[in-house]
Every structure is written in structure tokens, then in C-alpha cells.
Amino acid sequence: MAETFKSICPLNCYDSCSWVVTVEDGKITKVSGDKDSLQTKGFLCSKAQKQVERLYSVDRIKHPLKKVGSYWQRVSWDEAFDLITTKLKTYIENDGLDSIVHIYDSGSNGILRDLDRRFFNCLGGVAGISGSLCWGSGIAAQYYDFGGLEAHRWDDVENSKTIILWGRDPAVTNLHLVPYLLNAKKKGAKIIVINPIEVESVKFAHQFISIRPGTDGALALAMAHVILKNGWADLDFISNYVYGFQEFARLVKDFTPEKASKFTDIPTDVIERLAKDYAISKPSTILVGYGIQRYINGGQTVRALDALGAITGNIGISGGGVNYAGSNKQALLKDISGQEYARKTRRQFPFPVLGKALLTAQEPPVKTIFVTRSNPITQAPNTEEMLLAFNKAEFKVCIDLVLTDTADRCDLFLPCTTVFEEENLVASTWNYYLGYAPKLIEPLGESRSETEIFTELAIRMGIEERFKVQSSRQWLEEILVVAKEYGITMEKLQEGAQINPLSPVVAWENKNFKTPSGKIELYSNGAKENGVNPLPEYVLPKENVIPLDIGHQEFPFQFLTVHPKDGLNAQFRQEIGQEDAQIVPYVYLHPQVAEKYYVRNNDFVIVENERGQIKGMVKITSKVRPDVVKMYQGSWIKEGGGVNFLTPSIIPDMGEGTPYYDCVCNIRKVMID
């Protein structure tokens, strides 16, 4: 007999869809969009059904594995737990907590997944990871400017008259925002896409502006120049709510459209019209994508966009905002990460240089790497350094569903459960919904939830009192202690996802900015104290193909590794950027480039730079610029992928984000006999 249950998608993407899951004879047979959800609106993206396929995939590992030589051997959970506790105790005693590194990210959301962090914090605080593979530079920028993170609710975009999708492609990465954009368009809003690539969202936009990669900050400063020169700034707003305006005005005085055009490859009249649309046809909103901050200048680029919102009075008003990220968990949900039990200072390895940092660590060197909810071998930059770092470490453990590139390099594999086989809460990182995921079926094989895994490890390591040995439901009730005061209970969540009552509809509507000055800070003393330029001055990317004499003629293309529509980072890799079954990933080239290099569709090419190379199959398209080589990120090394063999390990201007796109390359045709 078929039954249906409400649940929520655990993927770390904008939408965090509300599901209706069909269970028949103890098996998941279908997921569909929750028609009662105002956000999901009854439809799902392609990644939803793939999670059911992955649940029952032949590739899924359902019992613990131990590496013996170069082969995997099945072991019991007791053997796996004994090995982990013996190794951890030995390394802690002989080498200290800093010899153990816990690498985690957001491969699968769920509040209870933070119990991995709690375990390692309760040990006293092992070495951790700082920064971000995704959005760290932009987050730091908005903290400097606003003092925190706030974003408008999605439906507020319907109140906008000008909408700029700046480096953002909702048609691919945020499908459930599209209906709101289309409604805004029906009401008369103008939609403008700024991107180096003609992305899917161009199809419903009024204007597409093709920008040279890594030059978004230059465009923003030139727009500010035009706005101030023509008297389009909101002086009342600036007087009341903006700090450092005079310094910013001096910065942009000489940053003319003519100057910016040389960087951006955008005609001056287009820059001037864009500035006028944004400043005059208000309210105006900028929806910021993460690609624009994937350069060493990425944080200052986001600060330049924030400045546009500030000088035009588009901050704190309905239909406005510079929407980069929000914060959903804070204040409403209790933190269970156990940070109070960890050392105040501990070793940190920055994500943007993770491989290099792990590899060169001394006193003590890294002995143990424990990986949860992530696939750093595939996703971290400079894969060669990552591989060397993993090879050097003596003991590596990975918790996952399948043998990823990272799991392959480990000594012990622990199989975890999916969202269908465990109970959890999911708080989206990018919208303000909180959802409940019930346990719908029994775990397949010997798979165990992270709650069970880390509870057992805590008992064996003698930290059960700090860890609070309790069931998933007890943990969830504890997490919701504060939320209950606002009417968010387990019973309410079982009816469907609930919006965070503490979230704003309009970001910064109360103008209560959390900066030292209490205003939007175009000049940031906090940045200055941290060794960062206090103004959003534009600097060239470290690696770029701007036609200036900067010494990179050997590599004439910007290498952009963008998000695929049917995959999420390294998940669902069989669908990543491939229209059909392929041994190697596609390389997207402009027709002019294909002609110059004598390649046709389906020819093989090597994409390379001084760090490495990857083989791919050519797809010719006019949707990429002639100075860009595009590949989809996330393809696995063992399946012919691995774009991060080419990407650099460098620290950006702020926030320890990862400058994947600050990367140049060349191509050469592979001759097949």
C-alpha cells in the first residue's frame, strides 16, 4: 500500500525544496514537489529524483570497508570503531590534537550532521578548516559593509523595477526563484543579466551584458562614477546611513566608463545606460552570484556592488537590496556543534590552499584526516597538491554513500544513511525555510546515520558526558528550544516547511546596520585593521586574459568551471554537463576558437596550464566568449574528470574564499590514430 509523507530536500542549493515522498512496501518510489509549499510550488528540479536513484544505486556502499594494500576489505562496525578509536587515542597522545584534521562541508544538509563537529570539538578541538569553497569572500565583504548577512525574501523581487542578475543564473541554480522573476517582469520590471557566459536566464531577460571574467568590480565602480557625475545618487540616504562616502567618491572620480571599458570589454554607452537604469528606475535589486567572487579580487567586487546599493538608496527598501546571502539558523536554532568544549585557538587550514597547507604542515605534521559530507579531492583547488597531502597522511577516514575520489584515497570507509533513512531538520542556507525530514524507511544494508556513528565514537573515546548520548528526536527537540517560543515545533514542521519568523522580508529595513559606525561602511576601518584595502578598489585578477602586458600570453583563455544544471558540485556526477554518456567531460569553446585551433564538435582536446591538464571533448557554442574555456565542475577524476587539476591554490583579498576562476589555460588538439 502506498503512503505519502512530507519531507525536505537536503541538498545545499538555493531552493531546499519541500517534498512529498511516496513509500510503498518499505521502498521509496517517488518524490514530487509539495503543492502546499509557497516556495516549492509543486515542482522539483532534476536533482530530486536522482536522490532516489542514488538511494538504490548499485554504486552505493552499505557496509564498512578497510583498505588492505590497494584493495578494500569488508569489516564489521566494531572493527571500524576499534580502529578509529585506537588511532585517535594514539595520535592525540603522541602528536597532539593538531595532528588530526576534520574536513567537512555541506554535501548534505541537516542540523544533526553538525554532530561530526561536536565530536571533534568534544575531544578538545582537532585542527579544522577555515574559509570556504563556495562564498567566503563575498560573506566577508558584506560583513565589512553591513556588519552581517541579510537577504530579501524571494517574493519581494516582484516589487522591483530593475533586476540585475549579476553572475547569477536562477534558471540553473535557483529554479524556484524564476516564477517570482517572471511575475516581476509581467509587472514591468526590467531584467538584466551580467555574465561572461550567455546563461539560461538570458532567455527571459531583457538585456544580456557579456563581461570579461574577473572585471565585475571595474564595471561597478564605473557605474558609481556615472551615478555621481549625473547627480543620480540618493543624498538623503547617504547622509543618514552611509559612512565613508567622500572617500568612495574620490575613488570613483577617475574610474570612467572609458577606463572600465578597457577592462570589461563593455561599450561605454552600455555602462552609462546600465547605471541610469539602476539608479533611476527604482527600486532596483542586484541578485549576486558566487562566480563574481571566485577571483583574488572577489571580496572587493562584492563590496563595489554593495556600494551601488548604498549610494542609490536601494538598501533597506522593498524591491531593493544587494542580495548575496542570508542567515537562517542563527537565533532560531540551538547550536549543537560543541564549540564550547574546543580550544580557543587551534590549527586552521584555509580551504583555498588546503592541499598545500596540509602537505607542508609541521610540528606536528598531519597524521589523520577525517572527512565528512564532502569530497575535497575532487572539489578543493589544485588537485595535485590534495593528492600529495592525502598520500602523506598516515590514516584517513571517509563517511559517505559511495566511493568518491576522496574515499578512494582513504584507509577506512563508513557508509552513512540518506535523508530517507534518518530523521533530521534542514535549514536552508539561502532562503528562510526550515523543514523536517522524517525517517521513512529502514537503512539499507549496514548503513548508519552520523548521529549513530558519532555517538558510538563518543562513547568509545570516553566523552559521552560532553556529547550528550541521546536519540535523534531528543537532539531535534533540544535544537528547537528557542524556535518553540515562536511557534515552530516538531508537530508544526511535520505539516510542512516553516518560514523562519525572525527572518526579514526586506533586508536591513530597520537600517540597523551592525557595523562599528552603525551605517553602511563604504570605507571600512575593520578591513583596514585586517590588512585589506578599506575601499573597494579594483585590482586585476592574478591570472587573467585582459589584453595588457601581464605575462600570461602563453595561456590566452580564462578557465571557468561552472555549476551544472543536473548535478550539485561533485554529486550526481554521471549527469554533470553531459548530454549523453561520455568518458570525458565536455570543453565548451567559441566558434572562433574552434576555427583557430582546427577542432570540431566531439574532437578531443587537452586543457592545460602550468599546474596540470585535463582531457575533454569539444562542444562548440557561441554562448561562451572567445577568451573563455568553459567546463562543468564536479566531474570525478576516476571517471576522466578533475577540473581542479588546473585551478590555483591562492588566498583572495578577504574571507578565504576560493578563487577557482582566477585561472588561465590553453588548449591543444589531441590527435587520434
Helices and strands as residue ranges (DSSP letters): E 2-8, E 18-24, E 27-33, H 46-55, E 65-68, E 71-74, H 77-95, G 97-99, E 100-104, G 111-114, H 115-122, E 128-130, H 136-146, G 154-159, E 162-166, H 170-173, G 175-177, H 178-186, E 190-195, G 200-204, E 207-210, H 216-229, H 235-241, E 242-243, H 245-252, H 257-264, H 268-280, E 284-288, G 290-293, H 298-311, E 322-323, G 339-341, E 348-350, G 351-353, H 354-360, E 368-372, H 376-379, H 383-392, E 395-400, H 405-408, E 412-415, G 419-421, E 424-427, E 433-437, H 450-460, H 464-467, H 472-479, H 481-484, H 490-494, E 498-499, E 520-521, H 525-529, E 557-562, G 573-575, E 586-589, H 591-596, E 604-608, E 613-620, E 628-632, G 637-639, G 643-645, E 664-669
